[in-house]
């Protein structure tokens, strides 16, 4: 074969990996065209990432292509036909939302996010809302828009884990929204049709369409999976002791570390939503009931009756009030013993999710609204008498989407070394030096892990670090590192910059 013919020759190899027991479904394609080798990789059904390298001659290119293919085959990848395995299934809760006949709730402000919204979280400073278009907005408690993220797929839910805020999406990824730019923190197996997510101390709990519950650790490694007696598991809540799982049959508790069954409790109807407080879990059902169950043994402490299927619920932190939202655009308030205090219309669709904070009830709804209701006794009494506040209609004019990026800002290594102050601590370490903390990615078998280089931390501990920016051999400057509550690994907080 002539040199020109060799240069023009093209070879292509397409591989897929289908891991059992909670792993990901991925593809890896190597195309060698003359002296160029192009590698494309990612999750099945998505475009993936592409990298092209040029080699001195065709033989070197062929050798490197074969090397890459061999390495993937040894990790379990196998030849496949593109397009046979489809993109992950996606199930969204659909409500034919009917108009409530109750009096209008005292709505302080409403923000229209642009698409039906499931995700909500409220903290000291912000209210977060995520919708099916992949938009995540942050607002101040008075309704002012303060930020906007753009994720690649619809947002399932937004959950918090101490400092960290995460958004679970229909693409099977969980994004860390704690910094200026979203980054991938977890990836869920392709064959898991995600219904709901929760995170506690870096451990992710996932409930799914088949009635299963799966936990994944801080390194995105499968821990355990259990299947309940029902299907369609819309509820998962996690704490130090257990994972609380609700499906079409009822609620069950599994041990947090080993997944061992602890108790189960049947419910009046299918579980459609879950909430938790330190000693109790709450399950809203298809038959209009919210069950209040003791975490210790699953015994029922109270029952709250609504007039239609319950699609969301929440409580006040002191347990004095319990709130619920039905599929007919109504919200309810009960006392702890089950007495109904009021039922009011949202005025903006049925509440997919809700959270109570500082005498305000925040809702995300079927029409894509984030609504803030004044839940004080005075405001509710006046609303029922026909005296309601003027509702502010909030706009997000001018806010651009901040989208996930596989690259981060770079900074000179010498400058970073000079800026970082050594941390002198006992044991595992905490906080950061004046200029941040330096960490390093390294290869350990098939895994790319992260460890701390700055003195004063335990070098044997791994660092929970975004998956989409890890490059073996690269070093990064992070604003802060914090030890996990249970120890054994660190978690990043703040900005991440790569050292050059």
N, C-alpha and C positions, 0 to 999 in steps of 0.2 A: 504494500500500500504506500502511495506517495505521501510526502510530508503534508501536502495540501489536503489530501483525503483524510489523513489522521487528524489534522487540525479541525476539519469540518465535522468529524464524527461526533455523534451524540449518544449517550447512554443514560437511562433513567431507572431508578429503583424506588418503589413506593412501599413503605412498611407501616404497619399499625401495631399498637400495643393495647391489649384488652386485659387489664388486671382484674382479678377476682377479689372479692372481700372488701370492696370500698375504694379500689384504686381508680385512676383516671383512664380514659380511652384517648389515646393520642396517635398522631401520625408523624412520619418522618420520611421525607423524600429527598433523594440525592440525584441531581442531574449534572452530568459531566459533559460539557460542550467544548471540545478542544482542550485548551489549557485552563478553562474556568470550571470550578465546581460550585454549584449553587445548592444550598441546603435550605429546605422549607420545613418547618415543624410547628406543631401546635395541637389544639384540640380538634378532634374529628368534627367536621361540619363547619369549621371556621377557616378563614384565609391563612392564619398562622403568621409566623415571622420568617423572613427570608434573609440569608446571608450568602454572599458570593465572594469566593477567594480565587485569585489568579496565580498559577504556578509556572515555574520556568519552562516546563515542557509538558507534552501530553503524557508521557510515562509517569511523571511525578503526579500529575493531576489524577490519572487512573489509580495510582497507588493510594493517594489520599482519599479518594472516593471509596475505594474498597475498604480502607481502614475505618472510615466512618460507618459504613454499612455493617461491617463485622462487629464493631463495638455495640451497635444497637441490637443486632441479632443476639449477642451474648446477654443482653439485658432483657430479652424476652420478646422483642419486636419480631414480626413475621411478615412475609410478603402478603399483600392484599390488593384488592381492586378498589380504587377510589370511588366513593359514592355509594357503595353497598351498605356500609354502616351509616346511619343517618345521624343528624344532629340530635342532641339530647332532647327528650320530651319536655314540654312546658305545660303546666296546668295553672291556670289563673282562676281565682274565685270569681264567679259571675253572679251578680245580683240583679234581678229585675226589680229595681228600686221603686217602691210605691210611695206616694206622698202621704205624710203623716196627717192625721186628723187632729192631733194635739195642738195646744197653743205653741207659738213660736218661742224658741229659747232666746235668752238675752245674748245675742251674738255681738261680741265686741269688734271683731275684725275677721275678714275672710280673704285668703290668698288662693287664687286659682292657679294651680301648678301646670295645667295644660293637658293632663291625662289622669285617668283613674289612679288613685294613690293608696298603697298599702302601708308604706313605711313611715313611722313617726318615732321621734325620740325628743324628750325635753330635758335639758339640764339647767344649770344655774344661769347660763348666759344665752342659750340659743334654743330654738325649736327647729328640728330637722324634719323634712318631708321628702320622700322619694316616690316617684310615680312610674307607671308602666312605660313611659318613653325613655327611662334611664336618667331623668333629671333628678338631682338632689339639691334642694335649696336649704339655706340656713336663714332663719329670721330671728330678730330680737323678740322679746316677750311682748313688745308693743306692736309687733307686726312688720317692722322695717326689715326688708331683705338685706342680708349681710354677705351672702355668698352663693355660688352655684357650681356644682360639679356635674359633669356629663359622663355617665357610665354607658358601656356598650350595649346593655340590654335592660329589660324591665326590672325594677327594684321590687324584690319580694318583701323585705322587711329591713328595718334599721334597728340595731341593738347596740348597747353600750357595755363595755367591760372596763370598769374603773375609768381611767383617762381616755380610753380608746373608743372610737365610734366606728362601727362596721355596717356596710350595706351588703346584703345578700341579693344576688341578681339571677335572672332567668338563664344566664349563660353558665351557671354552675360555679361562678367565682364569688368569693367574698372579698370586698374591697375595704381597705383601711382608709378612713376619711379623716384621720387625726392630723395629717400634715396639710401642706398647701396643695399637694397633688395626690390624687388617689393612687394607691398601689394594691396589687393583688396579695392578699394574705393567705387565702385558702382556695383550693380547687376541689370540687365535689365530683365523685365518680359520675361518668356519663350516663350510667343506667339508673341513677337515682333521680326521680322526678320530685324535686324539692317542693315542699309545701311551706315549711317554716324553719327558722334558724334561731339559735341562741348561743351565746358565748359566755363562759365563766373562767377567769384566770387563764386565758389563752386556749382553753379546750372548747371546741366547737361541737354543738349538738345539732343534728339535722333530722327533721321528721319528713316523711315522704308519702307518696300516693299509695304505696302498698301497705301502709300501716307500720312501717319500720322506723327505727330510730338508730342513728349512727353517730359515733363520736370520733373526732379527729383531733390530734394533739397540736401543740404549737409549731411543730415542724411539718404540719400538713400530712402526718402519718396516721393511718387508720388505727383506731384503738379497739373498738368493739361495735357490734351491731346486734340488735334484738328486734324481733318481730312480735307485735302485740296480737291480741285475739281479733282485732278489727282491721279496717283499711282506712284510707284517707285521713292520715294523721296531721291535723292542722295545728296541733299544740306540742311545743317542746319548750321546757324551761329548765335551767341548770343552776345548781349551787354547789357548795363544797361537798355536800353529802350525797346528792343524787341528781338524776335526770328524770324529769316529770313529763310523761308522754301521754297525749290524749288522741284517741282515734275514734272510729265509728262505734266502738263498744264501750269505752270509758277511759279512765285515767289509770296509769300504772307508774310506779317508781322503780328505777333501776339504780344500783350503786354507781356512784360517779366514776370510780376507778376501774371496777371489774365488770360492770354491767349486769351484776347478779340481781334477779328480781327481788324486790322488797315487799311490795304490796300492789294490789289492784282494786279498783272501785268502779262498779258499773254506774253509768250516768243515765239520766232521763233524756234520751236522744243522743245523736252523734255529737262529739266534741268538735266545735268549730273555731274555738279560740281559747287561749290560756293566758293567765296572769299569775304572778307570784309575789308574795311578801315573805319576810324572814321565816315565819312558821307555818305558812299556809299556801295552797295553790287554789286558783279559781278557774273553773272550766265553764265556758258558755256553750250551749247546745242548740241543736236544730229544733228542739221543742220548747224553746223560749225560757230555758232555765239556766241560771248560773249556780253551779255547785261550789261551796266553800269547803275544802278538804284539808285536814291536818297533814302536814308533811311527814310527821312521825309514823303514822299508821294508815292514812287514807280515810279515816273516819270523817263523816260529814258533820260539819259544825253549823251550817246554815244553808238555806236554799232561797234564791231570789227569782221571782216569777215575772216574766215579761209577756207581752201580748203577741210576739212573733219570734222567729228564729233569731238567736243571739249571734252576731258576727263579730263582736268585740266587747271587752270588759276591762275595767281598771278599778283601782281602789285609792282612797286617800292613805297616806303613809301610816297614820295612826289606826287604820282599820275602822274608823268611825263610819265612813261612807263607802258604798260599792256602786259603781256605775256600769251601765250596759248600753249597747247600741244594737238595734234590731235591723232587719232587712226591709223595714217600712219607713226609714228616715226618722226614727224616733230615738231619743236617748232617755235613760231612766236613772234615778238616784234612789238608793235604798239605805236604810240604817243597817248596822251590823247584824241585827237579829232578823232581818228579812222584810221589815216594814217598808212599803213603797212610799217615798216622799213625793216624787213627781215623775211625770212623763211629759217630754217636750219635743217639738219638731226641730230638726237641725236646720231646715231651710236650704240645705245644699246636698241632699242625697243621704244614703245610708253610710254609717261609719264602718269602714273596713278595720280601723284600729283607733285606739284612743289612749290618752295618758292624762292623769290629773296632777296638777302642781299649783301650790299657792292659791287655792280657791278658784282655779280656772281649769276647765276641761277642754283639752285640745283633741280635735278629731281630724282624721283624713278620710275622705269619702269617695263614693262612686263617681262623682262628677269631677274629681281631681282637686277638690278644695281642701285646704288646711284651714280649719275654723277654730276660733277661740271663743268659748262660752264662759260668761261670768256665772260661776256656780255658787256664789254667796247666797245665803238665805234671803237677803233683801232683794237682790236682783231677780231671783227666781219668783219671789212673791209678786214683785212689780210686773214681771213679764206675764204671769198668769192673770194679772188684772188688766193686761193690755198696754202696759207702759214699758217699752223696750228701748234700749240705747240705739243711737244711729250706728249702723254697721259700717266700719271703714272697709273699703274695697282696695286691697293691696295689689300693687303691680310690681313686676320685676324688670322694669325697663332698663336696658343698657347692660345687664349682667351677662357676660360671656361664660360658656361652659368651660370649666377646667377639667380636662380629660386625662385618663391614665396615660402615662408615657413610660416606655421601656428604658429610657435614659434619664439621668439626673444631672444636675449642674455639677461641674468639675471645679476643683480648687487645687492649687499647687500644694504638693505634699509638704514641702519645707515650711510654707506659711502655716499649714495646719499643725505641724509638729510644734512650731513655736507658740501657737495659740493655746494648745491644749495644756492645761495644768494637771499634774499628776494627782490622782485621787488616792488619798491614804485612808483606808477604811479597814474595818475588821470583817473577815469572812467574805461574804458574797459580793459586797459592794452595793452602792446605790448612788443615784444622782449623776453628776457629771463634773468634769473640770470646767474651768472658766471658758475654754474654747470648744468644748464638746468631748466626744469619746471616739477613738479610732477602732474600727472593727475590720475584719478581713474575711473574705470568702475563700473557702478551700474545698477541695474535692475529697470526699470520703466514700469510696466505692461508687455507687450510682447517684449519690446525693451530693448536692452542693450546699455546704453548711457554712455557718458564720460564727466566728469567735472574736473575743475582745483582745486587742493589743495594748490598750492603755493600761498602765500598771494600776493596781489597787482593786482589780476585779478578778474573779475566779476564771482562769484561762480554760478550765475544763468544761465550763458551762457553754451551751450553745446560745445563740441570740435569735429570737424570733425576728425575722427580717423579710421584707417584701420579696415575693417569689419572682416577680417580673423584672427585677433589676440585678439579680445575683449573677456575678461573673467570677468564675474560679480564678483566684490569684489577685483579684482587685481588692483595694482597701477603700474604706468609706469613713467619712466624718459624720457622726450623728449627734444631734443636740443633746439627748439624754439617754441613759439606760436605766431601767428599773428592774430589780429582781421580781420574778413572779411571786405571788403570795405564798404559794407552796414551795418556792425555791426551785433550784435545779436548772433554771434558764433565765435569760434577760429579755426584756422587751424594749424596743426602741420607742422614743417619743420625740416629736419635732421634725425638723428638716433633716434630709440625708443628702450628702454631697460626696461625689467620688473623687478620690485623690489621684492626681496625675504626676 
